[in-house]
Amino acid sequence: MNILITGGAGYIGSHVSYKLLESGHKVSIIDDLSNGYRYLIPKEASFYQKNINDINFINNLLQKNNFDILIHLAGYIKVKESIINPKKYYNNNTYNSEMLFVNCIKNGIKNIIFSSTAAVYGNTTKYKVSESDQLNPINPYGKSKALAEKILIDLRKKNKFNYMILRYFNVAGADPSLRCGLISKDSSHLIKLAAETAIGKKESITIFGNDYPTKDGTAIRDYIHVSDLANIHLESINYLVESNNSLIMNCGYGKGYSVKEVLDALKNNTKNNIKIKIGKKREGDAFSSISDISLLESKIKWKPQYNDINKIIKSSIDWETKLKNEKIF
């Protein structure tokens, strides 16, 4: 198939691009490199350094290419930044997404995969959240994604296309072959920061809040390896084409690890001494986020290959070691 990926130079986008190319698909990538990196783009992909808000370019590209599917991954993702500058997030994650969806539908794309987030659920008293639960995002990042979801759902009511909305939980790890991984100068990802601490790039790691209503007082997250997530995208394409139906689906493993448990696993995967600090809770952080993956398990032909916190952490450390040794960034 001929597939258009926005944000393909980013962390998740690069993994998805490699997976689709390996599976025989043709891939074109749009990315303005504001958060992405040319280094992560597969050589076999066509690349256009553009923002998705460049309507004229998008229209021309869509008219010249007979794309079968749009995978929309481009977006801002930092909770703290969204609280400080909410307009930036609504402009890019919501408004720009709407314009992209409209143009793709107008130009005949029949299948759209949209990367959303577990942040649309906000805090919940349920042990696991399912796709049918009420959305209650507690920060502008989550709200901007929830609004984009609603726009996509509403557009389908009057247009002939199908969508797959994928609500990512906490994505972590790196490509086992180390072709791509997370690159960020100011990351807020726990496992990214943990791996940087493990190789000595950072002096310490901070636990933000140790008095949450959890078993050890630290926040709980459902971590999914990025390569398993890339496989979900591949199988989501198959589902859309074969079923001719739309679906919203959680993307996780259906189990959670506390911050303390992640750091204990980190210690088991490094010989270096890890210095841990305790900090204040961060505004906009949920205390627990675990996915109900009943739909994921029943609707697509997917089996996780890296469902192990130690595998996730080891691949993250290996990636950080590569970045450091090869002085890539």
N, C-alpha and C positions, 0 to 999 in steps of 0.2 A: 504494500500500500504506500501511497504518497502522503507523508505525515508532516504537518507543520507544528513545531514546538516553540512556544514562547518561553524565554528564560532558560534556554538549553545550555547556556554557558555557566549556569549555576550549579550548586551542589546536587540537588535532586535531578535537575534537568539533564546534566551531563551523564548521570547514571542511566536515566531513561533512554537517552539518545544512543548510548552504546548498546543497550539491551535490544532496542528496536533494530538497529543496524545489524547486529548479530543474527537477528531473526529474519533478515532478508528484506526489511522495509527500507524505503527511501526516506531520508530525514532532511528537512530544512529547518534551520534555527534562526529565530529572531531574538536578539539580546542587545541591550544598549551598553552592556558591560559596567553598569553602575554598581552592581553587586556580583556580576559574573566575571569569569576570567577566560580569556582566549585559550589559555593553556589547557583548559578542561574540555574544549570542544573536539570531538572526534574528527579526524582528517577527512573521513568519508562523507561527512555532513556538509550541506551547503549552508553558509553562514552569512547573515545580514546584520550588521551592527546598526540597529535602529530601535527606537522606543515604540511600543505598541500604540502610542498616541499619535503617531505619524499616519494619519488617515489616508492621505494620498498614496503613500508608499504601500501601505497594507492593501489598499484596493488594487493597485497595479500588480502586486505580487499574487494576490488571489486570482486575478483575472488571467494572468499568464501561466498559472499552474493549476492543475486539476487536483487539488488536495482532497483526500478522502476524509481526513480527520484533523481536527485541531486539538492539541494538548496544551492547555493554557497554564503554565507554571510561573510566569513572570509575576512578581509581586514583592512588596516590602513585608518583612516578617518579624521585626523586633518590637516586642510588647512595650518596652520602656520608651522607645522612640515614638511609638504611636500615641502614647499618653502625652508626651511633650509636644508633638506636632501631629495632631489627628487629621488635619486637612490634607497633609501629604498622603496619608493612608487612604482616605476616602477618595481623593483625586485619582490615585494610581490603582488601588485594589478594587475600587467600586466603579467609578466613572469610566476609567480607561478600559476596564474589563467589559463594561456594557457596550462601549463603542466597538470593541473587538468582536464581541459576540454578534452584534447587529451586522457588521460588515461581512463576517464569515457566513452567516445565514443568508444574507443578500446575495453572496457570490456562490451559493450552492453547496456549502459544506453541510453534510448530513449528520455528522457525529462530532460531539464536543466532549472532551474530558477536561474537567476543571479541578485544579488542586485547591482544596479547601483545608480546613484545620479543625482540630478538636477544640480550639479556642472558641468556636461558636457555641459550645455547650456551657461555658463558664463554670462556676462552682455547682456541684450537685451533691445531694445527699445519697444518691444511689452508688452502689459499689462499682457498677459498670454502666456506661451510657450507651444507649442504642440510638439508631438513626431516627426513630420516631419520638424521642424525647424532646421536650420543649427547648428551644434555643434561648440562651440567656448569657450572651457574651458580656464579659466584665471589663473589656478594654477596647479601644478603637480598632486595634488590629483584628480582633475577633468579630467586631461589629461590621467592619468593612468587608470581610469575607462572607458573613451571613447575608449582607445586602446583595453581594454579587451572586450568591446562590439563588436568592429570591428572584433576581432579575432573569437569570437563566431559566428558572422554572416557569416564570411568567411568559417569557418569549416563546417557549415551546407550545403554549396554549393556542397560539395563532400562527405558528410556523411549523413546517414539516422537517424536524430534525430530532435526534435523540442525544441525551447527555448522560454522562457519568460524573457525579460529584463525589470526589474522593476526599474524605475528611482524615487528613494525616494526624496521627498522634506524634510522639516524639521520635523523629528520624535521627539515626545515629550510624556510626560506622563508616567504612570506606570500601571501595571496590577491592576485592581480594587480590586482583592483579596490580593494584595501586595505580591504575590509569587515572583515577579521579577520586576526590574526597572533598571534605569541607575546607574551604579557604575563607578566612574571615579575619580582618584586622581587629575587630572589636566584637567577638562572638559572645553570645549569652547562652550558648548550648553547654549544658553541664558536661557531657562526655567529651566534647571538643576541648573545653578548659581543663578537664581532668587529664586528657592525653598530653596537652601542652605542659602541664605540671609534671607529669611522669617523665618527660624527656628533659626537664630542666629549663624549658622555655619560660615558664612562670615559676615564681618562688613559692606560691601557695595557692590553694583553692578555697573559696568561701562558700559555706552553706548559708543560704539566705533563709533564715528562720528555722528554729529547732523546737518550736512549741506548737506545731500544727496538730490537729486532732487525728494523728496517725499513730501507728504502732511504735515508732521511735521518735516522733515529733518532727520528722522531716517530710517534705512534700513527696508525693508518689506520682510516678509517670509510667506510662506504657511506652516502652522503647521498641522501635522496629528498625531492623537493619536496612540501610538504604538500598541494598541489592535486592532484598525481598520486596521492597516497595516498587522498585523498577519492574520486577516481574508482575506485580499487580497491575501496572499500567499495560503491559503486554496482554495480559489475560482480559483486562477491561476492554481493550480493542476487540478482541475475539467475541466477548459478550455482546457488545453493541452491534456488531455486524451480524451475528448469528440470531440474536433475540429480537432485534428491531424494537428495543424497549429502552426506557430510561431508568436510572437507579441512583440512589444516594448510598454511599457505602463507607463505613469506618475502615481505616487502615492501621492496624496494630497487631499485637499478638494476643490481646485479651488478658494480659496479666501485667501487674505493675511492680516496679522497684522503687524503693525510697531512695532519696539522695544518699543516705548513709550506706545503704546496700550497694549502690553504684560505686561509692568510694572504697568500700571494703573489697569489691571485686577488682578495682583499680590496683589496690595494694597487692593483690594476689598476682597481678600481671606485670609487676615491675619490681626491680630490686632497689630502686631509689626510695629514699625517705620522702613521704608525702606530708607536707605541712598543711593542716586544715584549720581554717578560721571560721568563726561563727559570726554572721552578720544579721542585720535586720531583714524582716520580710520585705519583698519587693511589691510595690503597688501593681495590681493587675494580675498577680500570680494566683492560680487556682491551687488548692492544697492537695487535690487528688484528681487524676485523669486517667481512667482505664477504659478501654474499648470493649463493647460487646461486638464480637466479630461473627455472629451467627450468619448474617447476610454474606459476608466475605467468604465464609466456608461453604455456603450453600449455592451461591450464585456463579462463582467463577472457579475454574480449574487451577487452583493455586495451593501449593504446599511450601511453607517456609523452609529455607535451607540454613538460616543463620539465627534461629530462635534460641539464643544463648547470650546472656549478658557478657560472658567472658569472650566470646567470639566478637561481639560488637566492640568491646573495649580494646581487644588485641588489634583488630583491624584499624582502629582509630590511632593507636600508638604507632603502629607500623607506618601509617600515612604521615603522621607528624614527624616521625623519624626521617622519612624520605624528604619531606619539605625542608627539614633542618640540614640534612647531610648534603643535599643537592643544591641548597641555597636557592630554592625556587621562589619562595616569597618570605 
